[in-house]
């Protein structure tokens, strides 16, 4: 009699889980080449496509780099400063601040935003802290799309499954080169290592039973038919970058060929290019030596020496300036950020007006990324408390102003609103409009409370002193009481 032993679901992957892993790995591998191409342009490591016409074979190894993609992406990312999380109803937000500080989110957010702008997307994975106690705060990590992908439900605006590939030594003592898979599902998180048979072996299952996949996507430049997101390094940006690199390479080639002015000699004898023993001299020896001292010929005539016009790089620099202006329109940057300058420097108002498009793009990214960070924070509270937060309580993200107004202009506008009665002078909104950061606003609030408490305490002491003085005046003096005793 044969006995069938059922496969334990904690040890083996089900057919559905294996199909999800195959699908998600194929999706991740399909996009990896395109993501690495954007990364190469951002790092200045791309191979410039040479047309093979003006570059000689000896200079094929010359590599020119122009960092416009990095400048354009970082100029946008530098205006996306996440400062704090808070409850929209004004309640105490210390629990949100504790989770954010435990995960160093205010520094990690800049890395996540940079990857989202370069690759077009970034992922936020939420899980338990892993310290073995209930007091450990939940863990929020930013994951690169090079190592992670999701199945996205556009109608629900959430992921239905996610897969991350990482080094196995981060989970278990194993070969540093060994890779592991983490499959995120609505009810559990499955961790797998390669098996000897060539498949995947389950090493752990975290049965969180959240009902949702604890992964949030930071998507850049979404469209209704493309929810995955697109990189800021567009094909137009890559094309202009290649063209500018070719022009720089052309300037390098011209410097090699035309760095020294070309000269010509008419009517010189053969001996002018020979040594004393009759052997021919090298071209460089001839150029720096005998060209400057030529003998007369048999008829007494001196050979005529002339010089061709030197190479003028102005034409190529004008083309590079043209590419800089085109690139500034692609990124929405002022041309001076890409090195294009004019004889007359722009005024401060003109510079701020040229930054209007960049500021608007930053505001759009703040709105899109802010929603993802709020969702990640709600998932973190869910993981910590074991139940979803109240839907009526909304989490807000606090960002630094992406524009570049002057301090005087901000303060002047805020003072006018307070004087008009639109804003109360002691409101946190007033401090925010004046340009104070979140930490500065918190310190000001503490100082106000301390000053209010000190003033209240001072008034209380004054009242007690006044009452004490009044009671003392109504009581009989000690000397009068003693004098009255003499008459008894």
C-alpha positions as CSV (number, residue, x, y, z in Angstrom):
1,X,0.0,0.0,0.0
2,X,1.4,3.4,-1.0
3,X,0.9,6.3,1.4
4,X,0.7,9.8,-0.2
5,X,2.3,12.5,1.9
6,X,0.8,15.9,1.3
7,X,3.2,18.7,0.5
8,X,3.4,21.3,3.2
9,X,2.5,24.8,2.0
10,X,5.2,26.3,4.3
11,X,7.9,24.4,2.5
12,X,7.0,24.2,-1.1
13,X,5.8,26.9,-3.6
14,X,2.3,26.4,-4.9
15,X,1.7,26.4,-8.6
16,X,0.2,29.9,-8.4
17,X,3.2,31.2,-6.5
18,X,5.6,29.6,-9.0
19,X,3.7,31.1,-11.9
20,X,3.8,34.6,-10.2
21,X,7.6,34.3,-9.7
22,X,8.2,33.4,-13.3
23,X,6.0,36.2,-14.5
24,X,7.5,38.8,-12.3
25,X,11.1,37.7,-12.9
26,X,10.5,37.9,-16.7
27,X,9.0,41.4,-16.3
28,X,12.0,42.5,-14.2
29,X,14.6,41.1,-16.6
30,X,12.9,42.6,-19.6
31,X,13.1,46.2,-18.2
32,X,16.6,45.9,-16.7
33,X,18.5,46.7,-19.8
34,X,16.5,49.9,-20.4
35,X,16.9,50.9,-16.7
36,X,20.7,50.4,-16.9
37,X,20.9,52.5,-20.0
38,X,19.2,55.4,-18.1
39,X,21.6,54.8,-15.3
40,X,24.6,55.0,-17.6
41,X,23.5,58.4,-19.0
42,X,23.0,59.7,-15.5
43,X,26.5,58.5,-14.5
44,X,28.1,59.6,-17.7
45,X,29.1,56.1,-18.7
46,X,27.1,55.7,-21.9
47,X,28.9,54.8,-25.1
48,X,28.6,57.7,-27.6
49,X,27.4,56.5,-31.0
50,X,30.2,57.6,-33.4
51,X,29.2,58.2,-37.0
52,X,32.6,57.0,-38.2
53,X,33.3,59.9,-40.5
54,X,35.5,62.6,-38.8
55,X,37.0,60.6,-36.0
56,X,40.3,58.8,-37.0
57,X,40.9,55.2,-35.8
58,X,43.7,56.3,-33.5
59,X,41.2,58.3,-31.4
60,X,38.4,55.7,-31.2
61,X,39.3,55.2,-27.5
62,X,38.7,58.9,-26.7
63,X,35.7,59.3,-24.4
64,X,34.0,62.6,-23.8
65,X,31.4,63.1,-21.1
66,X,28.8,65.9,-20.7
67,X,26.8,65.7,-17.4
68,X,23.5,67.3,-18.6
69,X,21.3,64.3,-17.7
70,X,22.7,64.4,-14.1
71,X,22.3,68.1,-13.8
72,X,18.7,68.0,-15.1
73,X,17.6,65.1,-12.8
74,X,19.4,66.4,-9.7
75,X,18.0,69.9,-10.2
76,X,14.5,68.5,-9.9
77,X,15.3,66.2,-7.1
78,X,16.9,68.9,-5.0
79,X,13.6,70.6,-4.7
80,X,11.8,67.6,-3.4
81,X,12.6,67.8,0.3
82,X,10.3,65.7,2.6
83,X,10.3,67.3,6.0
84,X,7.6,65.6,8.2
85,X,4.5,63.5,8.5
86,X,1.5,64.7,10.4
87,X,-2.2,64.0,11.0
88,X,-4.5,66.2,9.0
89,X,-6.8,66.8,12.0
90,X,-4.0,68.4,14.0
91,X,-3.6,65.6,16.5
92,X,-0.3,64.6,18.0
93,X,2.0,63.2,15.3
94,X,4.7,61.9,17.5
95,X,4.0,58.3,16.5
96,X,4.5,59.2,12.8
97,X,7.7,61.0,13.6
98,X,8.9,58.0,15.5
99,X,8.4,55.7,12.5
100,X,10.0,58.2,10.1
101,X,13.1,58.7,12.3
102,X,13.5,55.0,13.0
103,X,13.7,54.4,9.3
104,X,15.7,57.6,8.5
105,X,13.0,58.4,5.9
106,X,14.0,62.1,5.5
107,X,17.4,61.0,4.1
108,X,16.2,57.9,2.4
109,X,13.4,59.8,0.7
110,X,16.0,61.7,-1.4
111,X,17.5,58.5,-2.6
112,X,14.0,57.1,-3.5
113,X,13.1,60.3,-5.4
114,X,16.4,60.2,-7.3
115,X,15.8,56.6,-8.4
116,X,12.2,57.4,-9.3
117,X,13.3,60.3,-11.6
118,X,16.2,58.3,-13.2
119,X,14.4,54.9,-13.6
120,X,10.8,56.2,-13.8
121,X,9.8,54.3,-10.6
122,X,10.9,53.3,-7.2
123,X,9.3,50.9,-4.6
124,X,8.6,51.3,-0.9
125,X,8.5,47.9,1.0
126,X,6.9,47.8,4.4
127,X,7.4,45.1,6.9
128,X,8.0,44.2,10.6
129,X,11.1,45.6,12.3
130,X,12.5,42.1,12.8
131,X,14.0,42.8,16.3
132,X,11.9,40.1,17.9
133,X,9.8,42.4,20.1
134,X,6.5,44.2,19.7
135,X,8.1,47.5,20.5
136,X,10.3,47.4,17.4
137,X,9.0,50.0,14.9
138,X,7.9,48.8,11.4
139,X,10.5,48.8,8.6
140,X,10.1,51.0,5.5
141,X,12.8,50.5,2.8
142,X,13.3,52.0,-0.6
143,X,13.9,49.3,-3.3
144,X,15.4,49.9,-6.7
145,X,13.5,48.7,-9.8
146,X,16.6,46.9,-10.9
147,X,15.8,44.4,-8.1
148,X,12.1,44.7,-7.7
149,X,8.8,44.8,-9.7
150,X,5.1,44.6,-9.0
151,X,1.8,43.5,-10.5
152,X,-0.3,46.7,-10.5
153,X,-4.1,47.0,-10.4
154,X,-4.9,50.3,-12.1
155,X,-8.5,50.3,-11.0
156,X,-7.6,49.8,-7.3
157,X,-4.4,51.8,-7.6
158,X,-2.5,49.3,-5.6
159,X,-0.2,46.3,-6.2
160,X,-1.6,42.8,-6.2
161,X,1.8,41.0,-6.0
162,X,5.5,42.0,-5.8
163,X,8.9,40.3,-6.2
164,X,12.3,41.4,-5.0
165,X,15.6,39.8,-5.7
166,X,18.5,40.4,-3.3
167,X,21.6,39.0,-1.8
168,X,21.0,35.9,0.4
169,X,23.5,36.9,3.1
170,X,21.1,39.6,4.2
171,X,18.7,36.9,5.4
172,X,20.7,33.8,6.2
173,X,24.3,32.7,6.4
174,X,25.0,31.8,2.8
175,X,27.3,32.4,-0.1
176,X,27.6,36.2,-0.7
177,X,27.0,35.6,-4.4
178,X,23.9,33.6,-3.8
179,X,20.6,35.3,-4.6
180,X,17.2,35.0,-2.9
181,X,13.7,35.9,-3.9
182,X,11.1,37.6,-1.7
183,X,7.5,37.3,-3.0
184,X,5.0,39.7,-1.5
185,X,1.4,38.6,-1.5
186,X,-1.7,40.1,0.2
187,X,-1.7,37.6,3.0
188,X,2.0,36.6,3.4
189,X,5.6,37.3,2.4
190,X,7.5,34.3,1.0
191,X,11.3,34.1,1.0
192,X,13.0,31.6,-1.3
193,X,16.5,30.3,-1.9
194,X,17.8,28.4,-5.0
195,X,17.4,24.7,-4.6
196,X,19.7,22.0,-5.9
197,X,17.2,20.9,-8.4
198,X,17.3,24.3,-10.1
199,X,14.1,25.7,-8.7
200,X,13.3,27.7,-5.6
201,X,13.0,26.4,-2.0
202,X,10.9,28.2,0.6
203,X,12.9,29.1,3.7
204,X,10.4,31.4,5.5
205,X,6.8,32.6,5.3
206,X,5.7,35.7,7.1
207,X,1.9,35.3,7.5
208,X,0.9,38.9,8.1
209,X,-2.7,38.6,6.9
210,X,-2.9,42.3,6.0
211,X,-5.1,41.6,3.0
212,X,-2.9,44.0,0.9
213,X,0.5,43.8,-0.6
214,X,2.9,45.9,1.6
215,X,4.6,47.5,-1.3
216,X,4.0,51.0,-2.7
217,X,5.2,52.3,-6.0
218,X,6.7,55.8,-6.5
219,X,5.9,56.4,-10.2
220,X,7.2,59.3,-12.2
221,X,5.4,60.8,-15.3
222,X,2.5,58.4,-15.3
223,X,-0.2,58.3,-18.0
224,X,-3.6,56.6,-18.0
225,X,-2.3,53.9,-20.3
226,X,1.1,53.7,-18.7
227,X,1.0,53.5,-14.9
228,X,4.5,52.1,-14.6
229,X,6.2,55.5,-15.0
230,X,8.8,57.0,-17.2
231,X,12.3,58.4,-16.7
232,X,13.2,62.0,-16.8
233,X,16.1,60.9,-19.1
234,X,13.9,60.7,-22.2
235,X,15.1,59.7,-25.7
236,X,15.3,63.4,-26.6
237,X,17.7,64.0,-23.7
238,X,19.8,61.0,-24.7
239,X,20.0,62.2,-28.3
240,X,21.0,65.7,-27.4
241,X,23.6,64.4,-25.0
242,X,25.1,62.1,-27.6
243,X,25.2,65.0,-30.1
244,X,26.9,67.3,-27.6
245,X,29.5,64.6,-26.7
246,X,30.3,64.2,-30.4
247,X,30.9,67.9,-30.8
248,X,33.2,67.8,-27.8
249,X,35.0,64.9,-29.3
250,X,35.3,66.9,-32.5
251,X,36.9,69.7,-30.6
252,X,39.4,67.2,-29.1
253,X,40.3,65.9,-32.5
254,X,40.7,69.4,-33.9
255,X,43.0,70.2,-31.0
256,X,45.1,67.2,-31.8
257,X,45.4,68.1,-35.5
258,X,45.3,71.8,-35.5
259,X,46.8,72.6,-32.0
260,X,50.0,73.8,-33.7
261,X,49.5,76.1,-36.8
262,X,50.2,74.4,-40.1
263,X,52.9,75.9,-42.3
264,X,54.0,75.4,-45.9
265,X,57.4,75.9,-47.6
266,X,57.8,76.7,-51.3
267,X,61.1,76.5,-53.1
268,X,63.2,74.7,-50.4
269,X,65.8,72.2,-51.4
270,X,65.8,68.6,-50.2
271,X,68.8,69.3,-47.9
272,X,66.5,71.4,-45.7
273,X,64.8,68.2,-44.5
274,X,68.0,66.1,-44.0
275,X,70.6,65.7,-41.3
276,X,74.3,66.2,-41.8
277,X,74.7,62.6,-42.8
278,X,71.9,62.9,-45.4
279,X,69.2,61.0,-43.5
280,X,65.7,62.4,-43.5
281,X,64.7,64.2,-40.3
282,X,61.4,63.6,-38.5
283,X,58.5,65.9,-39.2
284,X,58.6,67.4,-35.7
285,X,62.4,68.1,-35.9
286,X,61.9,69.8,-39.3
287,X,59.0,71.8,-38.0
288,X,60.8,73.2,-34.9
289,X,64.3,73.4,-36.4
290,X,65.2,73.9,-40.0
291,X,62.0,75.6,-41.0
292,X,63.1,78.6,-39.1
293,X,66.5,78.7,-40.8
294,X,66.5,77.9,-44.6
295,X,69.4,78.4,-47.0
296,X,69.2,80.3,-50.2
297,X,68.9,78.2,-53.4
298,X,71.4,78.2,-56.3
299,X,69.8,81.4,-57.7
300,X,70.1,83.2,-54.3
301,X,66.4,83.1,-53.7
302,X,65.1,82.4,-50.2
303,X,62.3,79.8,-50.0
304,X,58.9,81.3,-49.1
305,X,57.3,80.2,-45.9
306,X,53.6,80.7,-45.0
307,X,51.1,79.6,-42.5
308,X,47.5,78.4,-42.9
309,X,44.8,79.9,-40.8
310,X,44.5,78.3,-37.4
311,X,41.5,76.3,-36.4
312,X,38.7,78.3,-34.8
313,X,36.6,76.3,-32.3
314,X,33.9,79.1,-32.2
315,X,31.7,77.2,-34.6
316,X,31.6,74.1,-32.4
317,X,31.0,76.1,-29.2
318,X,28.0,77.8,-30.8
319,X,26.6,74.4,-31.7
320,X,27.1,73.2,-28.1
321,X,25.4,76.4,-26.8
322,X,22.5,75.5,-29.1
323,X,22.3,72.0,-27.6
324,X,22.4,73.6,-24.1
325,X,19.3,75.7,-25.0
326,X,17.5,72.7,-26.4
327,X,18.4,70.6,-23.3
328,X,17.2,73.4,-21.0
329,X,13.8,73.3,-22.7
330,X,13.6,69.5,-22.2
331,X,14.4,69.7,-18.4
332,X,12.6,73.0,-17.8
333,X,15.9,74.5,-16.5
334,X,17.3,78.0,-16.8
335,X,20.0,77.9,-19.5
336,X,22.7,79.1,-17.1
337,X,22.3,75.9,-15.1
338,X,23.6,74.0,-18.2
339,X,26.6,76.4,-18.8
340,X,25.0,78.6,-21.4
341,X,25.7,82.2,-20.5
342,X,25.1,85.6,-22.2
343,X,27.0,88.8,-22.1
344,X,24.4,90.5,-20.0
345,X,23.7,88.6,-16.8
346,X,20.0,88.0,-16.0
347,X,18.4,89.8,-13.1
348,X,17.0,88.0,-10.0
349,X,13.4,88.4,-11.3
350,X,14.4,87.1,-14.7
351,X,16.1,84.0,-13.1
352,X,13.0,83.3,-11.0
353,X,10.7,83.6,-14.0
354,X,12.9,81.1,-16.0
355,X,12.5,78.7,-13.0
356,X,8.7,78.7,-13.2
357,X,8.5,75.5,-15.2
358,X,10.9,73.7,-12.9
359,X,8.9,74.8,-9.8
360,X,5.7,73.6,-11.4
361,X,7.2,70.2,-12.2
362,X,8.5,70.0,-8.6
363,X,5.0,70.7,-7.3
364,X,3.5,67.9,-9.5
365,X,6.1,65.4,-8.3
366,X,5.4,66.4,-4.7
367,X,1.7,65.7,-5.1
368,X,2.3,62.4,-6.7
369,X,5.1,61.2,-4.4
370,X,3.4,62.5,-1.3
371,X,0.4,60.2,-1.9
372,X,2.8,57.2,-2.1
373,X,4.5,58.2,1.1
374,X,1.2,58.6,2.9
375,X,0.2,55.1,1.8
376,X,3.5,53.7,3.0
377,X,3.0,55.3,6.4
378,X,-0.5,53.9,6.7
379,X,0.8,50.5,5.9
380,X,3.5,50.9,8.6
381,X,0.9,51.8,11.2
382,X,-1.1,48.8,10.0
383,X,1.9,46.5,10.5
384,X,2.6,48.0,13.9
385,X,-0.9,47.9,15.3
386,X,-2.2,44.8,13.6
387,X,-5.3,46.7,12.2
388,X,-5.7,49.3,9.6
389,X,-5.8,53.0,10.7
390,X,-9.1,54.8,10.8
391,X,-9.9,55.9,7.2
392,X,-11.4,59.2,8.5
393,X,-7.9,60.2,9.8
394,X,-5.8,61.4,6.9
395,X,-2.0,61.6,6.9
396,X,-0.3,64.6,5.4
397,X,3.3,65.0,4.1
398,X,5.1,68.2,4.8
399,X,7.5,69.4,2.0
400,X,9.8,72.3,1.8
401,X,8.7,75.0,-0.7
402,X,10.1,74.0,-4.1
403,X,10.2,77.6,-5.3
404,X,13.0,80.1,-4.5
405,X,11.4,83.2,-3.0
406,X,13.4,85.6,-1.0
407,X,13.0,85.6,2.8
408,X,11.9,89.2,2.7
409,X,9.1,88.5,0.2
410,X,7.8,85.5,2.2
411,X,7.8,87.4,5.5
412,X,6.2,90.5,3.9
413,X,3.4,88.4,2.4
414,X,2.8,86.6,5.7
415,X,2.7,89.8,7.8
416,X,0.1,91.3,5.4
417,X,-2.1,88.2,5.8
418,X,-1.8,88.4,9.6
419,X,-2.6,92.2,9.6
420,X,-5.6,91.6,7.4
421,X,-6.9,89.0,9.8
422,X,-6.7,86.1,7.3
423,X,-4.2,84.2,9.5
424,X,-3.8,84.2,13.3
425,X,-0.3,85.3,14.4
426,X,0.2,82.1,16.5
427,X,-0.8,79.6,13.8
428,X,1.5,76.9,12.5
429,X,0.4,77.8,9.0
430,X,1.7,81.3,9.5
431,X,5.1,80.0,10.4
432,X,5.0,77.6,7.4
433,X,4.2,80.5,5.0
434,X,7.0,82.5,6.5
435,X,9.5,79.9,5.4
436,X,10.4,78.1,8.6
437,X,11.2,74.4,8.4
438,X,9.3,71.8,10.4
439,X,12.0,71.5,13.1
440,X,12.1,75.3,13.4
441,X,8.3,75.4,13.7
442,X,8.4,72.8,16.5
443,X,11.0,74.7,18.4
444,X,9.1,77.9,18.0
445,X,6.0,76.2,19.4
446,X,7.9,74.9,22.4
447,X,9.3,78.4,23.0
448,X,5.8,79.9,22.8
449,X,4.5,77.4,25.3
450,X,7.4,78.0,27.7
451,X,6.9,81.8,27.4
452,X,3.1,81.4,28.0
453,X,3.8,79.2,31.0
454,X,6.3,81.7,32.4
455,X,3.9,84.6,31.9
456,X,1.0,82.7,33.5
457,X,3.3,81.8,36.4
458,X,4.4,85.4,36.8
459,X,0.8,86.7,36.8
460,X,-0.1,84.1,39.4
461,X,2.7,85.2,41.7
462,X,1.7,88.8,41.3
463,X,-1.9,88.0,42.3
464,X,-0.7,86.0,45.3
465,X,1.6,88.8,46.3
466,X,-1.3,91.3,46.0
467,X,-3.6,89.1,48.1
468,X,-0.9,88.7,50.7
469,X,-0.3,92.5,50.8
470,X,-4.1,93.1,51.3
471,X,-4.4,90.5,54.0
472,X,-1.4,91.9,55.8
473,X,-3.0,95.4,55.8
474,X,-6.2,94.2,57.4
475,X,-4.4,92.3,60.3
476,X,-3.5,94.2,63.5
477,X,0.1,95.0,64.0
478,X,1.9,93.0,66.6
479,X,3.1,96.1,68.5
480,X,-0.5,97.3,68.8
481,X,-1.7,94.0,70.3
482,X,1.1,94.1,72.9
483,X,0.2,97.8,73.7
484,X,-3.4,96.9,74.3
485,X,-2.3,94.3,76.8
486,X,-0.8,97.1,79.1
487,X,-4.2,98.4,79.9
488,X,-5.5,95.1,81.2
